[in-house]
Amino acid sequence: MEPTALSLDADRLRTAARDVLDLAEALRPFSDVDLGAALPGSALARTVPPDPRALAADTVRWAQRTEAAADRMTDADAAAAVRLRP
């Protein structure tokens, strides 16, 4: 069966979620670093929660949910999502 553009979008979404999981794993050794204190005044310092481990955990949960959603995505779901894009 030939992949459709919609199924390729789901594949890209799944790949992006895996990339986020890989990044979170790569950053694990640095999880005790307070990114807000390390980068004072930066946009990251204003948006990162005080506990970088919480940010890493949130990122992993987001990536897992995104990957699971991509796995469940049907062509009709993808078509609806495409229509909602600005």
PyMOL Python script that loads the backbone (N, CA, C, O; Angstrom):
from pymol import cmd

cmd.read_pdbstr("""\
ATOM      1  N   MET A   1       0.841  -1.176   0.000  1.00  0.00           N
ATOM      2  CA  MET A   1       0.000   0.000   0.000  1.00  0.00           C
ATOM      3  C   MET A   1       0.890   1.245   0.000  1.00  0.00           C
ATOM      4  O   MET A   1       1.830   1.347   0.789  1.00  0.00           O
ATOM      5  N   GLU A   2       0.588   2.170  -0.877  1.00  0.00           N
ATOM      6  CA  GLU A   2       1.346   3.422  -1.011  1.00  0.00           C
ATOM      7  C   GLU A   2       1.048   4.346   0.174  1.00  0.00           C
ATOM      8  O   GLU A   2      -0.118   4.576   0.491  1.00  0.00           O
ATOM      9  N   PRO A   3       2.089   4.880   0.835  1.00  0.00           N
ATOM     10  CA  PRO A   3       1.811   5.807   1.949  1.00  0.00           C
ATOM     11  C   PRO A   3       1.192   7.092   1.425  1.00  0.00           C
ATOM     12  O   PRO A   3       1.586   7.609   0.379  1.00  0.00           O
ATOM     13  N   THR A   4       0.229   7.593   2.160  1.00  0.00           N
ATOM     14  CA  THR A   4      -0.410   8.855   1.793  1.00  0.00           C
ATOM     15  C   THR A   4       0.322   9.996   2.481  1.00  0.00           C
ATOM     16  O   THR A   4       1.118   9.773   3.393  1.00  0.00           O
ATOM     17  N   ALA A   5       0.052  11.210   2.043  1.00  0.00           N
ATOM     18  CA  ALA A   5       0.655  12.378   2.696  1.00  0.00           C
ATOM     19  C   ALA A   5       0.249  12.420   4.163  1.00  0.00           C
ATOM     20  O   ALA A   5       1.032  12.832   5.020  1.00  0.00           O
ATOM     21  N   LEU A   6      -0.981  11.992   4.449  1.00  0.00           N
ATOM     22  CA  LEU A   6      -1.453  12.014   5.828  1.00  0.00           C
ATOM     23  C   LEU A   6      -0.719  10.993   6.681  1.00  0.00           C
ATOM     24  O   LEU A   6      -0.379  11.271   7.831  1.00  0.00           O
ATOM     25  N   SER A   7      -0.471   9.807   6.121  1.00  0.00           N
ATOM     26  CA  SER A   7       0.258   8.813   6.906  1.00  0.00           C
ATOM     27  C   SER A   7       1.707   9.251   7.098  1.00  0.00           C
ATOM     28  O   SER A   7       2.322   8.928   8.115  1.00  0.00           O
ATOM     29  N   LEU A   8       2.258   9.983   6.128  1.00  0.00           N
ATOM     30  CA  LEU A   8       3.612  10.510   6.292  1.00  0.00           C
ATOM     31  C   LEU A   8       3.647  11.562   7.386  1.00  0.00           C
ATOM     32  O   LEU A   8       4.625  11.652   8.128  1.00  0.00           O
ATOM     33  N   ASP A   9       2.566  12.379   7.499  1.00  0.00           N
ATOM     34  CA  ASP A   9       2.492  13.345   8.592  1.00  0.00           C
ATOM     35  C   ASP A   9       2.494  12.635   9.940  1.00  0.00           C
ATOM     36  O   ASP A   9       3.173  13.075  10.867  1.00  0.00           O
ATOM     37  N   ALA A  10       1.752  11.555  10.058  1.00  0.00           N
ATOM     38  CA  ALA A  10       1.722  10.786  11.305  1.00  0.00           C
ATOM     39  C   ALA A  10       3.107  10.209  11.593  1.00  0.00           C
ATOM     40  O   ALA A  10       3.536  10.175  12.746  1.00  0.00           O
ATOM     41  N   ASP A  11       3.808   9.756  10.551  1.00  0.00           N
ATOM     42  CA  ASP A  11       5.160   9.230  10.743  1.00  0.00           C
ATOM     43  C   ASP A  11       6.107  10.324  11.228  1.00  0.00           C
ATOM     44  O   ASP A  11       6.944  10.079  12.098  1.00  0.00           O
ATOM     45  N   ARG A  12       5.982  11.522  10.675  1.00  0.00           N
ATOM     46  CA  ARG A  12       6.840  12.630  11.111  1.00  0.00           C
ATOM     47  C   ARG A  12       6.532  13.007  12.557  1.00  0.00           C
ATOM     48  O   ARG A  12       7.440  13.309  13.332  1.00  0.00           O
ATOM     49  N   LEU A  13       5.256  12.988  12.914  1.00  0.00           N
ATOM     50  CA  LEU A  13       4.866  13.293  14.294  1.00  0.00           C
ATOM     51  C   LEU A  13       5.443  12.253  15.246  1.00  0.00           C
ATOM     52  O   LEU A  13       5.954  12.596  16.312  1.00  0.00           O
ATOM     53  N   ARG A  14       5.361  10.995  14.864  1.00  0.00           N
ATOM     54  CA  ARG A  14       5.902   9.908  15.681  1.00  0.00           C
ATOM     55  C   ARG A  14       7.421  10.057  15.822  1.00  0.00           C
ATOM     56  O   ARG A  14       7.970   9.874  16.908  1.00  0.00           O
ATOM     57  N   THR A  15       8.088  10.389  14.722  1.00  0.00           N
ATOM     58  CA  THR A  15       9.542  10.581  14.753  1.00  0.00           C
ATOM     59  C   THR A  15       9.918  11.752  15.649  1.00  0.00           C
ATOM     60  O   THR A  15      10.880  11.666  16.413  1.00  0.00           O
ATOM     61  N   ALA A  16       9.172  12.840  15.560  1.00  0.00           N
ATOM     62  CA  ALA A  16       9.447  14.006  16.405  1.00  0.00           C
ATOM     63  C   ALA A  16       9.289  13.650  17.882  1.00  0.00           C
ATOM     64  O   ALA A  16      10.090  14.079  18.713  1.00  0.00           O
ATOM     65  N   ALA A  17       8.270  12.874  18.207  1.00  0.00           N
ATOM     66  CA  ALA A  17       8.065  12.460  19.597  1.00  0.00           C
ATOM     67  C   ALA A  17       9.243  11.618  20.076  1.00  0.00           C
ATOM     68  O   ALA A  17       9.709  11.783  21.203  1.00  0.00           O
ATOM     69  N   ARG A  18       9.721  10.720  19.225  1.00  0.00           N
ATOM     70  CA  ARG A  18      10.882   9.901  19.613  1.00  0.00           C
ATOM     71  C   ARG A  18      12.129  10.767  19.784  1.00  0.00           C
ATOM     72  O   ARG A  18      12.945  10.522  20.673  1.00  0.00           O
ATOM     73  N   ASP A  19      12.273  11.780  18.928  1.00  0.00           N
ATOM     74  CA  ASP A  19      13.413  12.693  19.057  1.00  0.00           C
ATOM     75  C   ASP A  19      13.382  13.424  20.395  1.00  0.00           C
ATOM     76  O   ASP A  19      14.421  13.621  21.025  1.00  0.00           O
ATOM     77  N   VAL A  20      12.182  13.828  20.828  1.00  0.00           N
ATOM     78  CA  VAL A  20      12.057  14.504  22.118  1.00  0.00           C
ATOM     79  C   VAL A  20      12.437  13.546  23.248  1.00  0.00           C
ATOM     80  O   VAL A  20      13.116  13.940  24.195  1.00  0.00           O
ATOM     81  N   LEU A  21      12.004  12.303  23.148  1.00  0.00           N
ATOM     82  CA  LEU A  21      12.379  11.322  24.172  1.00  0.00           C
ATOM     83  C   LEU A  21      13.891  11.120  24.199  1.00  0.00           C
ATOM     84  O   LEU A  21      14.485  11.022  25.273  1.00  0.00           O
ATOM     85  N   ASP A  22      14.518  11.057  23.022  1.00  0.00           N
ATOM     86  CA  ASP A  22      15.969  10.908  22.959  1.00  0.00           C
ATOM     87  C   ASP A  22      16.667  12.108  23.589  1.00  0.00           C
ATOM     88  O   ASP A  22      17.646  11.954  24.319  1.00  0.00           O
ATOM     89  N   LEU A  23      16.156  13.303  23.302  1.00  0.00           N
ATOM     90  CA  LEU A  23      16.743  14.517  23.871  1.00  0.00           C
ATOM     91  C   LEU A  23      16.607  14.524  25.393  1.00  0.00           C
ATOM     92  O   LEU A  23      17.553  14.864  26.103  1.00  0.00           O
ATOM     93  N   ALA A  24      15.432  14.150  25.887  1.00  0.00           N
ATOM     94  CA  ALA A  24      15.231  14.108  27.341  1.00  0.00           C
ATOM     95  C   ALA A  24      16.205  13.124  27.979  1.00  0.00           C
ATOM     96  O   ALA A  24      16.738  13.388  29.056  1.00  0.00           O
ATOM     97  N   GLU A  25      16.434  12.005  27.327  1.00  0.00           N
ATOM     98  CA  GLU A  25      17.374  11.009  27.853  1.00  0.00           C
ATOM     99  C   GLU A  25      18.802  11.560  27.826  1.00  0.00           C
ATOM    100  O   GLU A  25      19.572  11.345  28.762  1.00  0.00           O
ATOM    101  N   ALA A  26      19.149  12.268  26.751  1.00  0.00           N
ATOM    102  CA  ALA A  26      20.496  12.833  26.649  1.00  0.00           C
ATOM    103  C   ALA A  26      20.734  13.908  27.710  1.00  0.00           C
ATOM    104  O   ALA A  26      21.859  14.091  28.173  1.00  0.00           O
ATOM    105  N   LEU A  27      19.669  14.618  28.091  1.00  0.00           N
ATOM    106  CA  LEU A  27      19.799  15.687  29.081  1.00  0.00           C
ATOM    107  C   LEU A  27      19.741  15.185  30.520  1.00  0.00           C
ATOM    108  O   LEU A  27      19.980  15.952  31.453  1.00  0.00           O
ATOM    109  N   ARG A  28      19.432  13.928  30.707  1.00  0.00           N
ATOM    110  CA  ARG A  28      19.296  13.376  32.057  1.00  0.00           C
ATOM    111  C   ARG A  28      20.506  13.633  32.952  1.00  0.00           C
ATOM    112  O   ARG A  28      20.323  13.956  34.126  1.00  0.00           O
ATOM    113  N   PRO A  29      21.751  13.500  32.441  1.00  0.00           N
ATOM    114  CA  PRO A  29      22.900  13.770  33.323  1.00  0.00           C
ATOM    115  C   PRO A  29      22.946  15.212  33.828  1.00  0.00           C
ATOM    116  O   PRO A  29      23.592  15.497  34.837  1.00  0.00           O
ATOM    117  N   PHE A  30      22.272  16.105  33.140  1.00  0.00           N
ATOM    118  CA  PHE A  30      22.294  17.509  33.522  1.00  0.00           C
ATOM    119  C   PHE A  30      21.034  17.924  34.273  1.00  0.00           C
ATOM    120  O   PHE A  30      20.805  19.113  34.493  1.00  0.00           O
ATOM    121  N   SER A  31      20.228  16.962  34.663  1.00  0.00           N
ATOM    122  CA  SER A  31      18.924  17.284  35.244  1.00  0.00           C
ATOM    123  C   SER A  31      19.015  17.979  36.595  1.00  0.00           C
ATOM    124  O   SER A  31      18.022  18.531  37.071  1.00  0.00           O
ATOM    125  N   ASP A  32      20.189  17.960  37.222  1.00  0.00           N
ATOM    126  CA  ASP A  32      20.305  18.657  38.496  1.00  0.00           C
ATOM    127  C   ASP A  32      20.750  20.109  38.304  1.00  0.00           C
ATOM    128  O   ASP A  32      20.949  20.829  39.283  1.00  0.00           O
ATOM    129  N   VAL A  33      20.907  20.540  37.054  1.00  0.00           N
ATOM    130  CA  VAL A  33      21.300  21.917  36.755  1.00  0.00           C
ATOM    131  C   VAL A  33      20.054  22.784  36.758  1.00  0.00           C
ATOM    132  O   VAL A  33      19.056  22.444  36.122  1.00  0.00           O
ATOM    133  N   ASP A  34      20.103  23.892  37.463  1.00  0.00           N
ATOM    134  CA  ASP A  34      19.000  24.839  37.473  1.00  0.00           C
ATOM    135  C   ASP A  34      19.154  25.726  36.234  1.00  0.00           C
ATOM    136  O   ASP A  34      19.933  26.679  36.234  1.00  0.00           O
ATOM    137  N   LEU A  35      18.399  25.397  35.179  1.00  0.00           N
ATOM    138  CA  LEU A  35      18.541  26.123  33.918  1.00  0.00           C
ATOM    139  C   LEU A  35      18.176  27.594  34.065  1.00  0.00           C
ATOM    140  O   LEU A  35      18.773  28.449  33.411  1.00  0.00           O
ATOM    141  N   GLY A  36      17.205  27.895  34.914  1.00  0.00           N
ATOM    142  CA  GLY A  36      16.829  29.286  35.132  1.00  0.00           C
ATOM    143  C   GLY A  36      17.976  30.093  35.707  1.00  0.00           C
ATOM    144  O   GLY A  36      18.191  31.239  35.311  1.00  0.00           O
ATOM    145  N   ALA A  37      18.721  29.500  36.645  1.00  0.00           N
ATOM    146  CA  ALA A  37      19.855  30.203  37.246  1.00  0.00           C
ATOM    147  C   ALA A  37      21.029  30.249  36.268  1.00  0.00           C
ATOM    148  O   ALA A  37      21.803  31.207  36.268  1.00  0.00           O
ATOM    149  N   ALA A  38      21.160  29.217  35.439  1.00  0.00           N
ATOM    150  CA  ALA A  38      22.280  29.166  34.502  1.00  0.00           C
ATOM    151  C   ALA A  38      22.107  30.173  33.366  1.00  0.00           C
ATOM    152  O   ALA A  38      23.091  30.631  32.786  1.00  0.00           O
ATOM    153  N   LEU A  39      20.870  30.513  33.052  1.00  0.00           N
ATOM    154  CA  LEU A  39      20.599  31.416  31.935  1.00  0.00           C
ATOM    155  C   LEU A  39      19.731  32.587  32.374  1.00  0.00           C
ATOM    156  O   LEU A  39      18.641  32.772  31.834  1.00  0.00           O
ATOM    157  N   PRO A  40      20.187  33.388  33.343  1.00  0.00           N
ATOM    158  CA  PRO A  40      19.341  34.471  33.841  1.00  0.00           C
ATOM    159  C   PRO A  40      19.013  35.472  32.732  1.00  0.00           C
ATOM    160  O   PRO A  40      19.866  35.825  31.919  1.00  0.00           O
ATOM    161  N   GLY A  41      17.764  35.915  32.722  1.00  0.00           N
ATOM    162  CA  GLY A  41      17.334  36.904  31.743  1.00  0.00           C
ATOM    163  C   GLY A  41      16.929  36.328  30.403  1.00  0.00           C
ATOM    164  O   GLY A  41      16.369  37.045  29.573  1.00  0.00           O
ATOM    165  N   SER A  42      17.193  35.061  30.169  1.00  0.00           N
ATOM    166  CA  SER A  42      16.826  34.470  28.880  1.00  0.00           C
ATOM    167  C   SER A  42      15.355  34.072  28.888  1.00  0.00           C
ATOM    168  O   SER A  42      14.733  33.966  29.945  1.00  0.00           O
ATOM    169  N   ALA A  43      14.814  33.855  27.703  1.00  0.00           N
ATOM    170  CA  ALA A  43      13.434  33.394  27.598  1.00  0.00           C
ATOM    171  C   ALA A  43      13.290  32.048  28.289  1.00  0.00           C
ATOM    172  O   ALA A  43      12.265  31.777  28.915  1.00  0.00           O
ATOM    173  N   LEU A  44      14.305  31.206  28.180  1.00  0.00           N
ATOM    174  CA  LEU A  44      14.263  29.895  28.824  1.00  0.00           C
ATOM    175  C   LEU A  44      14.159  30.048  30.337  1.00  0.00           C
ATOM    176  O   LEU A  44      13.412  29.316  30.987  1.00  0.00           O
ATOM    177  N   ALA A  45      14.901  30.992  30.896  1.00  0.00           N
ATOM    178  CA  ALA A  45      14.870  31.202  32.344  1.00  0.00           C
ATOM    179  C   ALA A  45      13.481  31.626  32.795  1.00  0.00           C
ATOM    180  O   ALA A  45      13.070  31.303  33.909  1.00  0.00           O
ATOM    181  N   ARG A  46      12.755  32.341  31.949  1.00  0.00           N
ATOM    182  CA  ARG A  46      11.416  32.795  32.333  1.00  0.00           C
ATOM    183  C   ARG A  46      10.363  31.707  32.154  1.00  0.00           C
ATOM    184  O   ARG A  46       9.289  31.789  32.748  1.00  0.00           O
ATOM    185  N   THR A  47      10.655  30.683  31.340  1.00  0.00           N
ATOM    186  CA  THR A  47       9.638  29.675  31.062  1.00  0.00           C
ATOM    187  C   THR A  47       9.915  28.326  31.712  1.00  0.00           C
ATOM    188  O   THR A  47       9.001  27.511  31.837  1.00  0.00           O
ATOM    189  N   VAL A  48      11.148  28.070  32.127  1.00  0.00           N
ATOM    190  CA  VAL A  48      11.489  26.779  32.728  1.00  0.00           C
ATOM    191  C   VAL A  48      11.035  26.773  34.185  1.00  0.00           C
ATOM    192  O   VAL A  48      11.304  27.721  34.922  1.00  0.00           O
ATOM    193  N   PRO A  49      10.349  25.708  34.604  1.00  0.00           N
ATOM    194  CA  PRO A  49       9.980  25.627  36.018  1.00  0.00           C
ATOM    195  C   PRO A  49      11.248  25.554  36.875  1.00  0.00           C
ATOM    196  O   PRO A  49      12.311  25.193  36.370  1.00  0.00           O
ATOM    197  N   PRO A  50      11.147  25.893  38.161  1.00  0.00           N
ATOM    198  CA  PRO A  50      12.330  25.882  39.017  1.00  0.00           C
ATOM    199  C   PRO A  50      13.033  24.527  39.058  1.00  0.00           C
ATOM    200  O   PRO A  50      14.246  24.465  39.261  1.00  0.00           O
ATOM    201  N   ASP A  51      12.296  23.459  38.871  1.00  0.00           N
ATOM    202  CA  ASP A  51      12.892  22.119  38.929  1.00  0.00           C
ATOM    203  C   ASP A  51      13.033  21.570  37.506  1.00  0.00           C
ATOM    204  O   ASP A  51      12.030  21.192  36.900  1.00  0.00           O
ATOM    205  N   PRO A  52      14.255  21.518  36.958  1.00  0.00           N
ATOM    206  CA  PRO A  52      14.421  21.020  35.600  1.00  0.00           C
ATOM    207  C   PRO A  52      14.020  19.565  35.447  1.00  0.00           C
ATOM    208  O   PRO A  52      13.689  19.125  34.347  1.00  0.00           O
ATOM    209  N   ARG A  53      14.047  18.806  36.549  1.00  0.00           N
ATOM    210  CA  ARG A  53      13.593  17.414  36.463  1.00  0.00           C
ATOM    211  C   ARG A  53      12.107  17.360  36.160  1.00  0.00           C
ATOM    212  O   ARG A  53      11.647  16.456  35.461  1.00  0.00           O
ATOM    213  N   ALA A  54      11.345  18.326  36.683  1.00  0.00           N
ATOM    214  CA  ALA A  54       9.914  18.391  36.374  1.00  0.00           C
ATOM    215  C   ALA A  54       9.709  18.699  34.899  1.00  0.00           C
ATOM    216  O   ALA A  54       8.822  18.133  34.260  1.00  0.00           O
ATOM    217  N   LEU A  55      10.530  19.600  34.356  1.00  0.00           N
ATOM    218  CA  LEU A  55      10.447  19.912  32.935  1.00  0.00           C
ATOM    219  C   LEU A  55      10.758  18.669  32.105  1.00  0.00           C
ATOM    220  O   LEU A  55      10.054  18.380  31.138  1.00  0.00           O
ATOM    221  N   ALA A  56      11.792  17.942  32.469  1.00  0.00           N
ATOM    222  CA  ALA A  56      12.151  16.728  31.738  1.00  0.00           C
ATOM    223  C   ALA A  56      11.022  15.709  31.808  1.00  0.00           C
ATOM    224  O   ALA A  56      10.684  15.085  30.802  1.00  0.00           O
ATOM    225  N   ALA A  57      10.440  15.538  32.985  1.00  0.00           N
ATOM    226  CA  ALA A  57       9.337  14.583  33.137  1.00  0.00           C
ATOM    227  C   ALA A  57       8.132  15.013  32.306  1.00  0.00           C
ATOM    228  O   ALA A  57       7.493  14.178  31.666  1.00  0.00           O
ATOM    229  N   ASP A  58       7.814  16.316  32.311  1.00  0.00           N
ATOM    230  CA  ASP A  58       6.703  16.818  31.496  1.00  0.00           C
ATOM    231  C   ASP A  58       6.968  16.592  30.014  1.00  0.00           C
ATOM    232  O   ASP A  58       6.064  16.231  29.261  1.00  0.00           O
ATOM    233  N   THR A  59       8.222  16.809  29.598  1.00  0.00           N
ATOM    234  CA  THR A  59       8.594  16.630  28.195  1.00  0.00           C
ATOM    235  C   THR A  59       8.438  15.179  27.778  1.00  0.00           C
ATOM    236  O   THR A  59       7.928  14.892  26.695  1.00  0.00           O
ATOM    237  N   VAL A  60       8.875  14.266  28.632  1.00  0.00           N
ATOM    238  CA  VAL A  60       8.751  12.841  28.328  1.00  0.00           C
ATOM    239  C   VAL A  60       7.275  12.449  28.235  1.00  0.00           C
ATOM    240  O   VAL A  60       6.881  11.727  27.319  1.00  0.00           O
ATOM    241  N   ARG A  61       6.455  12.925  29.186  1.00  0.00           N
ATOM    242  CA  ARG A  61       5.019  12.605  29.141  1.00  0.00           C
ATOM    243  C   ARG A  61       4.387  13.158  27.871  1.00  0.00           C
ATOM    244  O   ARG A  61       3.586  12.475  27.234  1.00  0.00           O
ATOM    245  N   TRP A  62       4.741  14.399  27.490  1.00  0.00           N
ATOM    246  CA  TRP A  62       4.209  14.983  26.263  1.00  0.00           C
ATOM    247  C   TRP A  62       4.602  14.147  25.056  1.00  0.00           C
ATOM    248  O   TRP A  62       3.768  13.866  24.196  1.00  0.00           O
ATOM    249  N   ALA A  63       5.870  13.748  24.987  1.00  0.00           N
ATOM    250  CA  ALA A  63       6.344  12.966  23.842  1.00  0.00           C
ATOM    251  C   ALA A  63       5.649  11.611  23.780  1.00  0.00           C
ATOM    252  O   ALA A  63       5.295  11.149  22.695  1.00  0.00           O
ATOM    253  N   GLN A  64       5.451  10.975  24.916  1.00  0.00           N
ATOM    254  CA  GLN A  64       4.774   9.673  24.939  1.00  0.00           C
ATOM    255  C   GLN A  64       3.327   9.813  24.481  1.00  0.00           C
ATOM    256  O   GLN A  64       2.827   8.985  23.720  1.00  0.00           O
ATOM    257  N   ARG A  65       2.647  10.883  24.957  1.00  0.00           N
ATOM    258  CA  ARG A  65       1.259  11.102  24.521  1.00  0.00           C
ATOM    259  C   ARG A  65       1.197  11.407  23.029  1.00  0.00           C
ATOM    260  O   ARG A  65       0.287  10.954  22.334  1.00  0.00           O
ATOM    261  N   THR A  66       2.164  12.174  22.541  1.00  0.00           N
ATOM    262  CA  THR A  66       2.196  12.530  21.121  1.00  0.00           C
ATOM    263  C   THR A  66       2.427  11.295  20.274  1.00  0.00           C
ATOM    264  O   THR A  66       1.776  11.114  19.245  1.00  0.00           O
ATOM    265  N   GLU A  67       3.350  10.443  20.697  1.00  0.00           N
ATOM    266  CA  GLU A  67       3.623   9.222  19.951  1.00  0.00           C
ATOM    267  C   GLU A  67       2.404   8.304  19.966  1.00  0.00           C
ATOM    268  O   GLU A  67       2.062   7.709  18.943  1.00  0.00           O
ATOM    269  N   ALA A  68       1.753   8.186  21.110  1.00  0.00           N
ATOM    270  CA  ALA A  68       0.554   7.347  21.197  1.00  0.00           C
ATOM    271  C   ALA A  68      -0.555   7.902  20.310  1.00  0.00           C
ATOM    272  O   ALA A  68      -1.267   7.138  19.658  1.00  0.00           O
ATOM    273  N   ALA A  69      -0.705   9.218  20.280  1.00  0.00           N
ATOM    274  CA  ALA A  69      -1.725   9.835  19.427  1.00  0.00           C
ATOM    275  C   ALA A  69      -1.414   9.578  17.958  1.00  0.00           C
ATOM    276  O   ALA A  69      -2.325   9.310  17.173  1.00  0.00           O
ATOM    277  N   ALA A  70      -0.150   9.655  17.576  1.00  0.00           N
ATOM    278  CA  ALA A  70       0.236   9.377  16.188  1.00  0.00           C
ATOM    279  C   ALA A  70      -0.058   7.930  15.831  1.00  0.00           C
ATOM    280  O   ALA A  70      -0.470   7.638  14.708  1.00  0.00           O
ATOM    281  N   ASP A  71       0.151   7.021  16.780  1.00  0.00           N
ATOM    282  CA  ASP A  71      -0.132   5.610  16.533  1.00  0.00           C
ATOM    283  C   ASP A  71      -1.629   5.378  16.301  1.00  0.00           C
ATOM    284  O   ASP A  71      -2.008   4.506  15.519  1.00  0.00           O
ATOM    285  N   ARG A  72      -2.478   6.156  16.982  1.00  0.00           N
ATOM    286  CA  ARG A  72      -3.926   5.985  16.860  1.00  0.00           C
ATOM    287  C   ARG A  72      -4.525   6.788  15.704  1.00  0.00           C
ATOM    288  O   ARG A  72      -5.682   6.587  15.334  1.00  0.00           O
ATOM    289  N   MET A  73      -3.727   7.698  15.138  1.00  0.00           N
ATOM    290  CA  MET A  73      -4.248   8.609  14.129  1.00  0.00           C
ATOM    291  C   MET A  73      -4.686   7.851  12.874  1.00  0.00           C
ATOM    292  O   MET A  73      -3.933   7.048  12.323  1.00  0.00           O
ATOM    293  N   THR A  74      -5.884   8.116  12.446  1.00  0.00           N
ATOM    294  CA  THR A  74      -6.381   7.561  11.193  1.00  0.00           C
ATOM    295  C   THR A  74      -6.246   8.629  10.117  1.00  0.00           C
ATOM    296  O   THR A  74      -5.966   9.788  10.423  1.00  0.00           O
ATOM    297  N   ASP A  75      -6.441   8.251   8.871  1.00  0.00           N
ATOM    298  CA  ASP A  75      -6.388   9.232   7.791  1.00  0.00           C
ATOM    299  C   ASP A  75      -7.427  10.327   7.999  1.00  0.00           C
ATOM    300  O   ASP A  75      -7.168  11.492   7.697  1.00  0.00           O
ATOM    301  N   ALA A  76      -8.605   9.962   8.515  1.00  0.00           N
ATOM    302  CA  ALA A  76      -9.651  10.964   8.755  1.00  0.00           C
ATOM    303  C   ALA A  76      -9.215  11.948   9.845  1.00  0.00           C
ATOM    304  O   ALA A  76      -9.459  13.149   9.732  1.00  0.00           O
ATOM    305  N   ASP A  77      -8.564  11.433  10.911  1.00  0.00           N
ATOM    306  CA  ASP A  77      -8.062  12.306  11.972  1.00  0.00           C
ATOM    307  C   ASP A  77      -7.020  13.276  11.424  1.00  0.00           C
ATOM    308  O   ASP A  77      -7.043  14.471  11.720  1.00  0.00           O
ATOM    309  N   ALA A  78      -6.107  12.736  10.618  1.00  0.00           N
ATOM    310  CA  ALA A  78      -5.050  13.575  10.050  1.00  0.00           C
ATOM    311  C   ALA A  78      -5.647  14.624   9.116  1.00  0.00           C
ATOM    312  O   ALA A  78      -5.208  15.774   9.115  1.00  0.00           O
ATOM    313  N   ALA A  79      -6.640  14.238   8.326  1.00  0.00           N
ATOM    314  CA  ALA A  79      -7.277  15.197   7.421  1.00  0.00           C
ATOM    315  C   ALA A  79      -7.938  16.311   8.208  1.00  0.00           C
ATOM    316  O   ALA A  79      -7.865  17.473   7.811  1.00  0.00           O
ATOM    317  N   ALA A  80      -8.579  15.979   9.314  1.00  0.00           N
ATOM    318  CA  ALA A  80      -9.213  17.003  10.153  1.00  0.00           C
ATOM    319  C   ALA A  80      -8.161  17.925  10.749  1.00  0.00           C
ATOM    320  O   ALA A  80      -8.371  19.136  10.821  1.00  0.00           O
ATOM    321  N   ALA A  81      -7.039  17.374  11.173  1.00  0.00           N
ATOM    322  CA  ALA A  81      -5.978  18.192  11.754  1.00  0.00           C
ATOM    323  C   ALA A  81      -5.386  19.138  10.719  1.00  0.00           C
ATOM    324  O   ALA A  81      -5.065  20.285  11.028  1.00  0.00           O
ATOM    325  N   VAL A  82      -5.245  18.659   9.507  1.00  0.00           N
ATOM    326  CA  VAL A  82      -4.701  19.494   8.438  1.00  0.00           C
ATOM    327  C   VAL A  82      -5.643  20.660   8.151  1.00  0.00           C
ATOM    328  O   VAL A  82      -5.189  21.776   7.901  1.00  0.00           O
ATOM    329  N   ARG A  83      -6.944  20.410   8.185  1.00  0.00           N
ATOM    330  CA  ARG A  83      -7.920  21.479   7.918  1.00  0.00           C
ATOM    331  C   ARG A  83      -7.895  22.537   9.012  1.00  0.00           C
ATOM    332  O   ARG A  83      -8.277  23.680   8.764  1.00  0.00           O
ATOM    333  N   LEU A  84      -7.454  22.182  10.220  1.00  0.00           N
ATOM    334  CA  LEU A  84      -7.420  23.135  11.322  1.00  0.00           C
ATOM    335  C   LEU A  84      -6.176  24.013  11.315  1.00  0.00           C
ATOM    336  O   LEU A  84      -6.109  25.001  12.047  1.00  0.00           O
ATOM    337  N   ARG A  85      -5.199  23.663  10.502  1.00  0.00           N
ATOM    338  CA  ARG A  85      -3.971  24.460  10.452  1.00  0.00           C
ATOM    339  C   ARG A  85      -4.273  25.860   9.936  1.00  0.00           C
ATOM    340  O   ARG A  85      -5.112  26.036   9.053  1.00  0.00           O
ATOM    341  N   PRO A  86      -3.581  26.863  10.492  1.00  0.00           N
ATOM    342  CA  PRO A  86      -3.807  28.244  10.003  1.00  0.00           C
ATOM    343  C   PRO A  86      -3.276  28.446   8.600  1.00  0.00           C
ATOM    344  O   PRO A  86      -3.387  29.542   8.050  1.00  0.00           O
TER     345      PRO A  86
END
""", "prot")
cmd.dss("prot")
cmd.show_as("cartoon", "prot")
cmd.util.cbc("prot")
cmd.orient("prot")
